[in-house]
Amino acid sequence: GIFEIQTRHFAALRPKLEKFLPHSPVTVVYPLPYEKYITVMDRESGEFLSRRKSPKKSTPYDALYELYNIRDFLSSENLSVALVFLNVDEYRYTGGKHFGRKVKSTRIERIPNSIEKVHILSTAADYESLLLPEGLGEEFTAGAYGKAVSKTFKHGYSGTALLEAIGILSREARGRKNIY
């Protein structure tokens, strides 16, 4: 089979998936930082200034937006997605610019240390068990889904559209809202 490691921009995978899926099993590996230590270095001297643990931890819901971009292929029996949660060290330089504005630090490298956990998504049941949180009720909106997974409306919309494309959810328009 084919393994594709994709750190972001899953939309760029669509032409490859169109060509490969009819002929061979494809596994898309999506590495996500689970536990991250950030080391800040001085840009001029290279001296290590600080090291701290990031409070952020990735969850499977962080993959919603990227998976949304390949939602039309997720029902294929030849496609699997591996969400790989890694413990990483991130190195940054002080100062710099990002999109024309000053920033405190600029990321220069992420080095994985270990694998914390792996979730393989191959069937609709895999997606349902991992990406459909309990306690949503029989009917809900994309906004309610986003709140249930502690993410933004963008993630809520991506998640509900993704689960609808796989066949887990069905949508009904009521006024200006879609109910799932």
Helices and strands as residue ranges (DSSP letters): E 2-5, G 10-13, H 14-20, E 26-41, E 48-53, G 60-63, H 64-68, G 71-73, E 79-94, E 97-98, E 101-102, E 105-121, H 124-131, H 142-148, H 153-166, E 172-174, E 177-179
